[in-house]
């Protein structure tokens, strides 16, 4: 028995070492790791547990959903400085159908969520010969550097360890120190996220006790054991949020005295409000994006527009650039890397009200920057063709020399 226990301990240590501090599932492949770290508050913090926090769920869902919804395209640089859209197998994989089970939206949404939570997005390159035919997300994957300096990826699937070479994996690292591996916000935010989980648990306990954390029954006389047990049984009918508001009848000189403060007095709600702001800092998401108005901010007005622009610039754009750079480096054929590049359409994030959009399109068309057909496409209308696709410009203003020439001709 002793030898068995020692062998089990050695096995657990080996699994933890292989999974880089234990952040890996040991059984079936799972999208979310169930093994994490224990915070000072006593809460186990991992990808599954933190998603029970509405702030974490919203931060990850808003950012990954936005990135997944953006249209992207493969372009070829032209000699005149322009570009031409390329439609081939690679562009179809990246934008429409990366594998047999996912759409482009689901694939990029999932990769973005993995980057936000665990710091890295791993995908296996599906090849036929030397041709890329798809991308499949990998979970429970760990990047390793052998003594020879060669990079490999270890993947645990169905209880087995599979080793893939760097050429077989499309790896998107998140924010990191430059060693090729992204840092996990969940791992480094263990204490903050653990405190938030504890605050949620405390709030649930308070509500379960009917918003009165504790109290005492005072009696003018000494109760025997049977009377105390009977009193405790009676009190069970008045404990719980569903039983709050019921009237408690006390007899024989019994008096109820509350000895704890309510949630507002205990600043429980204030603590939970602070935890939302703290979680938003870890995930780089403004609180207003997840429906939380921080102190001193509102949910309306020009200030909100400025916050959204800052989020798209400092939060979403760096993540898009990170993914674009990895696509251009690892997925575009070597012979085409100087002329082909992948780019997300960031204009899709910009939405205006109908009046502002009408004014914008009118100026673009009247100044010859955009044709009327291109403006119709922006409104999801069909092209008319013909002259509607020609660039036009207002001629009300003209140079003095042109006016003099016209006048002399008449």
C-alpha positions in Angstrom: 0.0 0.0 0.0 2.8 2.4 0.9 4.5 1.7 -2.4 1.2 2.4 -4.2 0.8 5.7 -2.5 4.4 6.8 -3.4 3.9 5.8 -7.0 0.6 7.8 -7.1 2.4 10.9 -5.7 5.2 10.6 -8.3 2.6 10.3 -11.0 0.7 13.4 -9.8 4.0 15.4 -9.6 4.9 14.3 -13.1 1.5 15.4 -14.4 1.8 18.8 -12.7 5.3 19.3 -14.1 4.1 18.3 -17.6 1.3 20.7 -17.4 3.3 23.7 -16.3 2.2 24.2 -12.7 -0.9 22.0 -13.1 -2.9 24.1 -15.5 -4.0 21.1 -17.6 -6.9 18.6 -17.5 -5.8 15.0 -16.8 -8.8 13.2 -18.4 -10.8 14.0 -21.5 -9.9 17.0 -23.7 -11.7 20.0 -22.3 -11.9 23.5 -23.6 -11.6 24.9 -20.0 -9.1 23.8 -17.5 -10.5 22.4 -14.3 -7.2 22.3 -12.3 -6.0 25.7 -11.1 -4.5 27.4 -8.1 -5.9 28.1 -4.6 -6.1 31.7 -3.6 -5.4 33.1 -0.1 -9.2 33.3 0.3 -9.4 29.5 0.0 -11.1 29.5 -3.4 -9.9 27.3 -6.3 -9.3 29.5 -9.3 -9.4 28.0 -12.7 -11.1 28.7 -16.1 -14.3 27.0 -15.1 -14.7 28.5 -11.7 -14.0 32.1 -12.8 -16.6 31.9 -15.5 -19.2 31.7 -12.6 -18.4 35.4 -12.1 -20.6 37.5 -14.3 -17.9 40.1 -14.8 -15.4 37.5 -16.1 -18.1 35.9 -18.4 -19.0 39.3 -19.8 -15.5 40.5 -20.4 -14.5 37.3 -22.2 -17.8 37.1 -24.1 -17.8 40.7 -25.3 -14.2 40.8 -26.5 -14.1 37.3 -28.1 -17.5 37.8 -29.6 -16.5 41.1 -31.2 -13.4 39.7 -32.7 -15.3 36.6 -34.0 -17.8 38.9 -35.6 -15.3 41.0 -37.6 -15.0 40.2 -41.3 -11.5 39.5 -42.5 -9.9 39.0 -45.9 -6.7 37.9 -47.6 -5.1 40.7 -49.7 -2.4 40.9 -52.3 -0.2 44.1 -52.5 -0.2 45.8 -55.8 2.6 47.7 -57.5 0.7 51.0 -57.4 0.3 50.8 -53.6 -3.2 49.4 -53.7 -4.4 45.9 -52.9 -6.6 43.2 -54.3 -8.6 40.7 -52.4 -7.5 37.1 -52.8 -10.0 34.3 -52.7 -8.5 30.8 -52.3 -8.5 27.8 -50.0 -6.6 29.7 -47.3 -9.0 32.6 -47.2 -11.9 30.3 -47.1 -10.4 28.4 -44.1 -9.7 31.6 -42.2 -13.0 33.4 -42.9 -15.6 30.7 -43.4 -14.9 27.1 -42.5 -11.7 26.3 -40.5 -12.8 22.7 -39.9 -15.7 20.4 -40.2 -17.3 21.4 -37.0 -16.9 25.2 -36.7 -17.7 28.3 -38.6 -15.2 31.2 -38.9 -17.0 33.1 -36.2 -16.9 30.2 -33.7 -13.3 29.5 -34.4 -12.0 33.0 -33.8 -14.3 33.6 -30.9 -13.0 30.5 -29.2 -9.3 31.3 -29.9 -9.8 34.8 -28.6 -11.4 33.4 -25.4 -8.5 31.0 -24.9 -6.0 33.9 -25.4 -7.9 36.0 -22.9 -8.1 33.3 -20.2 -5.1 31.1 -20.6 -2.9 33.4 -22.6 -2.5 31.2 -25.6 -4.5 29.9 -28.5 -3.4 26.5 -29.9 -4.6 25.0 -33.2 -3.5 21.9 -35.1 -2.8 22.4 -38.8 -4.7 19.9 -40.8 -2.6 19.0 -43.8 -3.0 16.9 -47.0 0.5 16.5 -48.3 1.9 20.0 -48.1 -1.4 21.8 -48.4 -3.3 23.3 -45.5 -6.9 22.2 -45.5 -8.1 23.2 -42.0 -7.4 24.3 -38.4 -8.5 22.4 -35.3 -8.5 23.9 -31.8 -6.2 22.2 -29.3 -6.9 22.0 -25.6 -4.7 20.8 -22.8 -1.7 21.9 -24.9 1.7 22.8 -23.5 4.6 24.4 -25.4 8.0 23.0 -24.5 11.6 23.7 -25.5 13.8 20.6 -25.7 17.5 20.6 -24.8 18.3 20.8 -28.4 16.4 24.1 -28.6 13.6 22.6 -30.7 10.1 23.7 -29.9 7.4 21.0 -29.5 3.8 21.0 -28.3 2.4 18.3 -26.0 -1.3 17.7 -26.2 -3.3 15.5 -23.8 -6.3 13.9 -25.5 -8.3 10.9 -24.3 -5.8 10.2 -21.6 -2.9 10.0 -24.0 0.1 12.4 -24.6 0.7 13.4 -28.2 3.7 15.4 -29.3 3.4 17.8 -32.2 6.2 19.8 -33.9 6.1 23.5 -34.2 5.2 23.2 -37.9 2.1 21.2 -37.0 0.7 23.8 -34.6 -0.7 27.3 -35.3 0.1 29.0 -32.0 -1.2 32.5 -31.1 0.5 33.7 -27.9 -1.1 36.5 -25.9 0.6 39.2 -23.9 3.9 37.9 -22.6 7.5 38.5 -21.8 8.8 37.6 -25.2 9.6 34.0 -24.6 7.0 32.8 -27.1 4.4 31.9 -24.4 1.5 34.2 -23.4 0.7 34.9 -19.8 -2.6 33.8 -18.3 -4.7 36.5 -16.7 -6.4 33.8 -14.6 -3.1 32.4 -13.3 -1.7 35.8 -12.4 -5.0 37.1 -11.1 -5.5 34.3 -8.7 -5.8 36.5 -5.6 -8.2 39.1 -7.2 -10.4 36.4 -8.8 -10.3 34.3 -5.6 -11.5 37.3 -3.6 -14.3 37.9 -6.1 -15.4 34.2 -5.8 -15.3 34.5 -2.0 -17.4 37.7 -2.2 -20.0 35.9 -4.4 -20.1 33.0 -2.0 -20.5 35.3 1.0 -23.4 37.1 -0.7 -25.1 33.8 -1.5 -24.8 32.8 2.1 -26.3 36.1 3.3 -29.2 35.7 1.0 -29.7 32.1 2.0 -30.0 33.3 5.6 -32.7 35.7 4.6 -30.4 38.8 4.6 -29.8 38.4 8.4 -26.5 36.8 8.9 -27.0 36.0 12.6 -29.1 36.8 15.6 -30.0 35.5 19.1 -33.1 34.6 20.9 -33.2 36.0 24.4 -35.2 34.3 27.2 -36.1 35.5 30.7 -35.6 31.9 32.0 -33.3 29.0 31.4 -34.4 26.6 28.7 -33.7 22.9 28.9 -32.3 20.8 26.1 -35.7 19.7 24.8 -36.9 23.3 24.7 -33.8 24.5 22.8 -34.1 21.8 20.2 -37.8 22.7 19.7 -36.9 26.3 19.3 -34.2 25.5 16.8 -36.7 23.5 14.8 -39.2 26.4 14.8 -36.5 28.8 13.6 -35.7 26.7 10.5 -39.1 27.7 9.1 -37.9 31.3 9.0 -34.4 30.9 7.5 -33.8 31.4 3.8 -34.4 34.0 1.1 -37.7 32.3 0.1 -39.0 32.6 3.6 -38.0 36.2 4.3 -40.9 38.4 5.4 -42.7 35.7 7.4 -43.8 36.7 10.9 -42.1 35.1 13.8 -44.2 34.6 16.9 -42.3 34.5 20.2 -43.8 33.3 23.5 -42.9 33.0 27.1 -40.7 36.1 27.3 -38.6 35.2 24.2 -37.1 38.2 22.3 -35.2 38.2 19.0 -32.1 40.4 18.8 -30.1 40.9 15.6 -26.4 41.0 16.2 -25.0 41.4 12.7 -25.1 44.2 10.1 -27.0 44.0 6.9 -25.1 43.7 3.6 -25.0 47.5 3.0 -23.6 48.1 6.5 -21.0 45.4 6.1 -20.0 46.9 2.7 -20.6 43.6 1.0 -22.2 45.2 -2.0 -19.4 47.8 -2.2 -16.8 45.0 -2.2 -18.6 43.2 -5.1 -18.8 46.5 -7.0 -15.0 46.9 -6.6 -14.4 43.4 -7.8 -16.1 44.1 -11.1 -13.7 47.0 -11.7 -10.8 44.9 -10.7 -11.8 42.0 -13.1 -12.2 44.5 -15.9 -8.6 45.7 -15.4 -7.3 42.1 -15.7 -9.1 41.5 -19.0 -8.6 45.0 -20.4 -12.4 45.7 -20.8 -14.0 49.0 -19.7 -16.7 48.3 -17.1 -19.3 50.1 -19.3 -18.9 47.5 -22.0 -20.2 44.8 -19.6 -23.0 47.0 -18.3 -21.3 48.3 -15.2 -21.1 52.0 -14.5 -18.1 52.8 -12.4 -18.1 55.6 -9.9 -18.1 58.9 -11.6 -19.1 57.6 -15.1 -22.5 57.3 -16.8 -23.9 54.9 -19.4 -24.7 57.7 -21.9 -23.1 60.7 -23.5 -20.0 61.6 -25.5 -17.8 60.2 -22.7 -19.1 56.7 -23.4 -18.1 57.1 -27.1 -14.6 58.1 -26.1 -14.3 55.1 -23.8 -15.5 52.8 -26.6 -12.9 54.3 -29.0 -10.2 53.8 -26.4 -11.2 50.2 -25.9 -11.1 49.4 -29.6 -7.8 51.2 -29.9 -5.9 49.8 -26.9 -7.9 46.6 -26.2 -9.2 45.1 -29.4 -6.7 46.4 -32.0 -3.6 44.9 -30.3 -5.3 41.5 -30.1 -6.2 41.7 -33.8 -2.7 42.7 -34.7 -1.4 39.8 -32.7 -3.6 37.3 -34.6 -2.8 39.0 -38.0 0.9 38.8 -37.4 0.7 35.1 -36.6 -1.4 34.3 -39.6 1.0 36.2 -41.9 4.0 34.4 -40.3 2.7 30.8 -40.0 -0.1 30.2 -42.4 0.7 32.2 -45.6 3.0 30.2 -47.9 6.6 31.3 -47.8 6.6 32.3 -51.5 3.7 34.7 -50.9 4.6 36.3 -47.6 5.9 39.5 -49.3 2.7 40.1 -51.3 -0.1 38.4 -49.3 -1.4 39.5 -45.9 -4.5 38.9 -43.8 -6.4 41.8 -42.3 -9.5 42.3 -40.2 -11.9 45.0 -41.3 -11.8 47.3 -38.3 -14.4 49.6 -39.8 -17.0 47.0 -38.9 -16.6 48.1 -35.3 -17.6 51.6 -36.1 -21.4 52.1 -35.9 -23.2 55.4 -36.3 -26.7 56.6 -35.9 -28.7 57.1 -39.1 -28.2 60.9 -39.3 -24.4 60.6 -38.8 -24.1 57.8 -41.3 -26.1 59.7 -44.0 -23.9 62.8 -43.5 -20.7 60.7 -43.7 -21.7 58.8 -46.8 -22.9 62.0 -48.5 -19.6 63.7 -48.0 -17.6 60.6 -49.1 -19.7 60.4 -52.4 -19.8 64.2 -53.1 -16.0 64.5 -52.7 -15.3 61.6 -55.0 -13.8 59.3 -52.4 -16.6 56.7 -52.7 -19.0 55.8 -55.5 -22.8 55.7 -54.9 -22.7 51.9 -55.3 -20.0 51.6 -52.6 -22.2 53.8 -50.4 -25.2 51.4 -51.1 -23.0 48.5 -50.1 -22.3 50.2 -46.7 -26.1 50.3 -46.2 -26.5 46.6 -47.2 -28.3 47.6 -50.4 -27.7 46.1 -53.9 -25.4 47.8 -56.4 -27.2 49.6 -59.3 -24.2 49.4 -61.7 -23.5 51.7 -64.6 -22.9 55.3 -63.6 -23.7 54.5 -60.0 -20.3 52.9 -59.7 -18.5 56.0 -61.1 -16.7 58.4 -58.8 -18.4 61.8 -58.8 -17.5 65.2 -57.3 -19.3 68.5 -56.6 -18.4 71.2 -59.1 -19.9 74.2 -57.4 -16.4 75.5 -56.5 -13.8 75.9 -59.2 -10.5 77.7 -59.7 -10.6 81.3 -60.8 -8.6 80.5 -63.9 -11.1 78.0 -65.0 -14.0 80.5 -64.5 -12.1 83.1 -66.5 -11.5 80.6 -69.3 -15.1 79.6 -69.4 -16.3 83.2 -69.4 -13.9 84.1 -72.4 -15.2 81.1 -74.3 -18.7 82.3 -74.1 
